[in-house]
Amino acid sequence: VKFKGGKLPSSIGGLIHLRFLCLHKAGLSHLPSTMRNLKLLLYLDLDVAIGEPVHVPNVLKEMLELRYLYLPMDMHDKTELELGDLVNLEHLWGFSTQHSSVTDLLRMTKLRYLSVSLSERCTFETLSSSLRQLRNLEMLYLDCSYKIYLGELDLDFIHLKEFDLDFIHLKELGLGVRMSKIPDQHQFPPHLEHISLFYCGIEEDPMPILERLLHLKSVSLRSYAFVGRRMVCSKGGFPQLRALEISEGSELEEWIVEEGS
């Protein structure tokens, strides 16, 4: 639906018994403050995707029943969202360290799926201490690729060596952060099955590390994830791999796959 002026009508706040609201690609630039009345919402998708910043009032903190929340990728600079009381959340997509405090994550111990958009306001040390409480995480995406792509942020996150990724239940991991070298094998979750890397700019061949992750079923290297020219998959590596994707921006010239890999 196209709403006049890109604004969701304030009358939406009258639907006080609403449980499910999806505004996916609805082309909205403004959300009304009356949304604070929707206190029974379980599912809220605000991924309105219009190519310009979205105004989101600080009303989500009152939706205490929320289980699923999808935030816009691009919000107005002055947006400040308090999310710390949403302790029932299980899925949180598009959490931004620019628009919310990373300590808000501390009480969301039921989270199973989380994507975090990183900004210069948040260090990996701060993020790591907050995520450490989320022991039920099954999927985690850390992403600053949007800012990198726009040329607004070019941080070297080689500090991943100080970052705790050792979540016992984590099965899927996505990293859209700058790093010249992939973290060591022991820094990855022990039961990881799927890994996706994008806009990393990795210069050293990541395969010697990745092929030792015994439970990996899929590896995706997308959008300038690996910018090296030589890749080697060794004998005995990737014992359970089913899918390998290499796309967009690869400089690969030589790929050696040893017998038994």
C-alpha positions as CSV (number, residue, x, y, z in Angstrom):
1,V,0.0,0.0,0.0
2,K,1.2,3.5,-0.7
3,F,0.3,5.9,2.1
4,K,-0.2,9.6,1.4
5,G,3.0,11.6,2.0
6,G,4.8,8.4,3.1
7,K,3.1,8.6,6.5
8,L,1.3,5.8,8.3
9,P,-2.1,7.2,9.5
10,S,-2.2,8.0,13.2
11,S,-5.4,6.0,13.4
12,I,-3.3,2.8,13.4
13,G,-3.0,3.4,17.2
14,G,-6.7,2.5,17.6
15,L,-6.1,-1.1,16.7
16,I,-5.2,-1.9,20.3
17,H,-5.8,-5.6,20.0
18,L,-3.4,-6.0,17.0
19,R,-0.9,-8.9,17.3
20,F,0.8,-8.8,13.9
21,L,1.8,-5.7,11.8
22,C,4.0,-6.1,8.7
23,L,5.0,-2.9,6.9
24,H,7.7,-4.6,4.7
25,K,8.5,-2.3,1.8
26,A,5.5,-0.1,2.5
27,G,7.5,3.0,1.5
28,L,7.0,4.9,4.7
29,S,9.1,7.8,5.8
30,H,7.3,8.5,9.1
31,L,5.7,6.3,11.8
32,P,3.1,7.9,14.1
33,S,3.6,8.2,17.9
34,T,0.2,6.6,18.4
35,M,1.8,3.3,17.7
36,R,2.6,3.3,21.4
37,N,-1.0,2.0,21.9
38,L,-0.2,-1.3,20.2
39,K,0.9,-2.9,23.4
40,L,-0.2,-6.4,22.5
41,L,1.9,-6.7,19.3
42,L,3.9,-10.0,19.0
43,Y,5.3,-9.3,15.5
44,L,6.4,-6.0,14.1
45,D,8.2,-5.6,10.7
46,L,9.3,-2.0,10.1
47,D,11.6,-2.8,7.1
48,V,9.9,-0.2,5.0
49,A,12.8,0.1,2.5
50,I,12.4,3.4,0.7
51,G,16.1,4.5,0.2
52,E,15.9,7.4,2.6
53,P,16.0,7.7,6.4
54,V,12.9,6.7,8.3
55,H,11.5,8.6,11.3
56,V,10.8,6.2,14.1
57,P,9.4,7.7,17.3
58,N,10.6,6.2,20.6
59,V,7.4,4.1,21.2
60,L,8.7,0.5,20.8
61,K,9.8,0.4,24.5
62,E,6.1,0.0,25.5
63,M,5.5,-3.1,23.3
64,L,6.5,-5.5,26.0
65,E,4.9,-8.6,24.4
66,L,7.0,-8.4,21.2
67,R,8.6,-11.6,20.1
68,Y,9.7,-10.5,16.6
69,L,11.0,-7.0,15.7
70,Y,12.5,-6.0,12.3
71,L,13.9,-2.4,12.4
72,P,14.5,-0.2,9.3
73,M,18.1,-0.3,7.9
74,D,18.3,3.5,7.7
75,M,16.8,5.7,10.4
76,H,17.1,9.5,10.9
77,D,20.3,10.5,12.7
78,K,18.5,11.8,15.7
79,T,16.5,8.6,16.3
80,E,17.0,7.2,19.8
81,L,15.1,4.0,20.5
82,E,14.9,2.5,24.0
83,L,14.6,-1.3,23.7
84,G,15.9,-2.6,27.0
85,D,12.5,-3.6,28.4
86,L,11.7,-5.9,25.4
87,V,12.7,-9.0,27.4
88,N,10.5,-11.4,25.4
89,L,12.1,-10.7,22.1
90,E,13.3,-13.9,20.2
91,H,14.0,-12.3,16.8
92,L,15.6,-8.8,16.6
93,W,16.8,-7.7,13.1
94,G,18.4,-4.3,12.3
95,F,19.4,-3.4,15.9
96,S,21.7,-0.3,15.4
97,T,24.4,0.7,17.9
98,Q,23.9,4.3,16.5
99,H,20.3,4.5,17.5
100,S,20.1,2.3,20.6
101,S,22.3,1.5,23.5
102,V,24.1,-1.8,23.1
103,T,23.4,-2.4,26.8
104,D,19.7,-2.7,25.9
105,L,20.7,-6.2,24.7
106,L,21.7,-7.3,28.2
107,R,18.2,-8.3,29.3
108,M,17.1,-9.9,26.0
109,T,18.2,-13.3,27.2
110,K,15.5,-15.1,25.1
111,L,17.0,-13.9,21.8
112,R,17.7,-16.6,19.3
113,Y,18.1,-14.5,16.1
114,L,20.0,-11.2,16.1
115,S,21.4,-8.8,13.6
116,V,23.4,-5.8,14.7
117,S,24.3,-2.8,12.6
118,L,27.6,-1.4,13.9
119,S,28.6,2.2,14.1
120,E,31.7,4.1,15.4
121,R,29.7,4.7,18.7
122,C,30.3,1.1,19.7
123,T,33.5,-0.8,20.3
124,F,33.8,-4.6,19.9
125,E,34.7,-4.8,23.6
126,T,31.4,-3.1,24.6
127,L,29.4,-5.2,22.2
128,S,31.1,-8.4,23.3
129,S,30.2,-7.8,27.0
130,S,26.6,-7.3,26.1
131,L,26.2,-10.3,23.8
132,R,27.9,-12.6,26.3
133,Q,24.6,-12.8,28.2
134,L,22.7,-14.1,25.1
135,R,23.5,-17.7,25.5
136,N,20.5,-18.9,23.5
137,L,21.6,-17.3,20.2
138,E,21.3,-19.5,17.2
139,M,21.9,-16.9,14.5
140,L,24.1,-13.7,14.7
141,Y,24.9,-11.2,12.0
142,L,27.3,-8.3,12.7
143,D,27.2,-5.7,10.0
144,C,28.8,-2.4,9.2
145,S,28.9,-3.1,5.4
146,Y,26.2,-0.5,4.7
147,K,28.3,2.3,6.1
148,I,31.5,0.9,4.4
149,Y,29.6,0.8,1.1
150,L,28.6,4.5,1.4
151,G,32.2,5.4,2.4
152,E,31.0,6.7,5.8
153,L,32.8,4.1,7.9
154,D,36.1,2.3,7.3
155,L,37.0,0.6,10.6
156,D,39.5,-2.2,10.8
157,F,37.9,-4.8,13.0
158,I,41.0,-6.9,13.4
159,H,40.0,-6.6,17.1
160,L,37.9,-9.6,16.4
161,K,40.7,-11.4,18.2
162,E,39.3,-9.8,21.4
163,F,35.7,-10.7,20.5
164,D,33.9,-13.7,22.1
165,L,32.0,-15.6,19.4
166,D,31.9,-18.8,21.5
167,F,28.2,-19.2,21.6
168,I,27.4,-22.9,22.3
169,H,24.1,-22.9,20.4
170,L,25.1,-20.6,17.5
171,K,24.6,-22.3,14.1
172,E,24.7,-19.4,11.7
173,L,27.1,-16.5,11.7
174,G,27.4,-13.5,9.3
175,L,30.2,-10.9,9.4
176,G,30.1,-7.7,7.4
177,V,33.1,-6.1,9.0
178,R,36.6,-5.1,7.8
179,M,39.3,-7.6,8.6
180,S,42.5,-8.4,6.7
181,K,42.6,-11.9,8.2
182,I,39.9,-14.2,9.4
183,P,39.8,-15.0,13.1
184,D,41.5,-18.2,14.3
185,Q,39.6,-21.5,14.4
186,H,39.1,-21.6,18.2
187,Q,37.3,-18.2,18.2
188,F,34.4,-19.5,16.2
189,P,31.3,-21.2,17.8
190,P,32.0,-24.9,18.3
191,H,28.9,-26.1,16.4
192,L,28.8,-23.5,13.6
193,E,27.0,-24.8,10.5
194,H,26.7,-21.7,8.2
195,I,28.9,-18.7,7.8
196,S,28.4,-15.7,5.5
197,L,31.2,-13.1,5.0
198,F,30.6,-9.8,3.1
199,Y,32.6,-6.6,2.6
200,C,35.3,-8.0,4.8
201,G,38.3,-7.3,2.4
202,I,40.1,-10.4,3.7
203,E,43.5,-10.5,2.1
204,E,44.8,-13.9,3.4
205,D,43.2,-17.1,2.2
206,P,40.4,-17.9,4.7
207,M,40.1,-21.6,3.7
208,P,42.8,-23.0,6.0
209,I,40.8,-21.7,8.9
210,L,37.3,-22.4,7.6
211,E,38.0,-25.9,6.5
212,R,38.8,-26.9,10.1
213,L,35.3,-26.0,11.3
214,L,34.1,-29.5,11.3
215,H,30.3,-28.8,11.3
216,L,30.2,-26.3,8.5
217,K,27.6,-27.1,5.9
218,S,27.7,-23.8,3.9
219,V,30.2,-21.0,3.3
220,S,29.2,-17.8,1.5
221,L,31.9,-15.3,0.4
222,R,29.9,-12.3,-1.0
223,S,30.6,-8.7,-2.0
224,Y,34.3,-8.3,-1.7
225,A,34.6,-10.7,1.3
226,F,37.9,-12.1,0.0
227,V,40.1,-10.0,-2.1
228,G,43.1,-12.3,-2.4
229,R,44.1,-14.0,-5.6
230,R,44.9,-17.6,-4.4
231,M,42.8,-20.0,-2.5
232,V,43.6,-23.6,-1.4
233,C,41.2,-26.2,0.0
234,S,43.2,-29.0,1.6
235,K,42.8,-32.7,1.8
236,G,40.4,-33.7,4.5
237,G,39.0,-30.2,5.0
238,F,35.3,-29.3,5.1
239,P,34.1,-32.8,6.0
240,Q,30.4,-31.8,5.9
241,L,30.3,-28.9,3.4
242,R,27.3,-28.9,1.1
243,A,27.3,-25.4,-0.4
244,L,30.0,-22.9,-1.3
245,E,29.2,-19.5,-2.8
246,I,31.8,-17.0,-4.1
247,S,30.3,-13.9,-5.8
248,E,30.7,-10.2,-6.5
249,G,34.1,-8.6,-6.5
250,S,36.3,-11.7,-6.3
251,E,39.9,-11.2,-7.5
252,L,40.5,-15.0,-7.5
253,E,43.0,-16.2,-10.1
254,E,44.1,-19.5,-8.7
255,W,41.9,-22.0,-6.8
256,I,43.5,-25.3,-5.7
257,V,41.1,-28.1,-4.5
258,E,43.2,-31.0,-3.2
259,E,41.8,-34.5,-3.6
260,G,39.7,-35.4,-0.6
261,S,38.7,-31.9,0.3
